[in-house]
Amino acid sequence: MVSIALKNLWKTCIRTLWRLIQLLLFIIIVPPLINYASLKREAPLLGQHGLPYDIGHGQKLFLRCRGHGSPTVIFDAPTGMNSDIWLPLQENLKKTTTVCIYDRAGLGMSDPPLSLTLKQKSNEKEDKPMKHRGMDFTVEKMSEDLNRLVSVTSQQPKPFILVGADLGAIVTRFYAQMYEFDISHLFLIDPLVETLFDNEQWKDYWYNKIIPRLHAMQLSAAVGVNRILVLTHMINTPLVTKISDNVDDNNININHRQKHLLCNAAHISSAIREHFYMNETFSQMKLAWRMKAFPSNVSVTIVNRRQYDKNLSKDLNKIWDESQEYLRIQLFHNRIQHRFIDSNDKYFIFNKPDLLESLIKDSISQWREQKGLA
């Protein structure tokens, strides 16, 4: 009797263990597969608000242009973000002139840098050798990609008014250094400054706080956990807009696209790389500034919030303020316009586009008056 009872207990333990293994396999395999299939299905639908342009060797960047006339206003997003943050401002300005938003390589609806694509297709033979076009995810490559996108492939009307926030501001500055005759004005919104990492405290925050958090988010997206959290409203997207009763409302796609990107490990991987190579980006910016004086034909407006980030310590906010002062006084020698925005909202560009709208319209009007087009 004892032996029979032991056998039954053993069989019960085996069945329970097998069910646990099945459940574990289900948890490990099914959510990533569902997430992958969903991403493949969603991507073509969520990129219909713009067009992909080939910038060379088959790499395509997403671009959305609206409106007509010169100058062309081109927006460049903050570090690791796609162009959705500029959509409300683009809609407000499209009746005034040509307005373009785009996604940097690997972000949003744009292809990753070509070198990453070639690594994934290492078994395929290349007919032509690739010309070196700068280090991926650094400002040199980003500015060259932007030039190919707006000047070569889509051929937008010049001159350009470049509006960049955070990393986007560094890209616009570098672009002006390299292609000065294409630019009439720069707007630098809470710009990153190349001396920021000279302070170890900020560098430590960047590499030991921000990047590990992004790595955790990438892993969570890869295994499908982010999709579950999004569907259950346990995490929120950075950009959220109200949806009207109109079934054609573009805001629906903004919200869906933000959820899609939060579940997209490839997008988050590119965001990580932009953060990781920031030190190289700063080095390239320093070199460009030493090699060539900033063009005198390009006017500049720097826009700052009163407080950079209320969630940061006083020390980090002070370091940030010092970097902004260095940019204005030491680099531009106060030959710029400086404006403060009364907002502590990190995403005020998206949530309160009217705060920048009048500044940009004034710059457009000023250029047209100078050219006798007003």
Secondary structure as UniProt FT lines:
FT   HELIX           2..46
FT   TURN            47..49
FT   STRAND          51..54
FT   TURN            57..58
FT   STRAND          60..66
FT   STRAND          72..76
FT   TURN            79..80
FT   HELIX           83..86
FT   HELIX           87..93
FT   TURN            94..96
FT   STRAND          99..102
FT   TURN            105..106
FT   TURN            108..109
FT   HELIX           114..120
FT   TURN            121..123
FT   TURN            136..137
FT   HELIX           139..147
FT   HELIX           148..153
FT   STRAND          160..165
FT   HELIX           167..178
FT   HELIX           180..182
FT   STRAND          183..189
FT   TURN            194..195
FT   HELIX           196..198
FT   HELIX           200..205
FT   HELIX           206..210
FT   HELIX           211..222
FT   TURN            223..224
FT   HELIX           225..231
FT   TURN            232..233
FT   TURN            247..248
FT   HELIX           250..262
FT   HELIX           265..276
FT   HELIX           278..291
FT   TURN            296..297
FT   STRAND          299..305
FT   TURN            310..311
FT   HELIX           314..325
FT   HELIX           326..331
FT   TURN            333..334
FT   STRAND          337..341
FT   TURN            346..347
FT   HELIX           348..351
FT   HELIX           354..370
FT   TURN            371..372
//
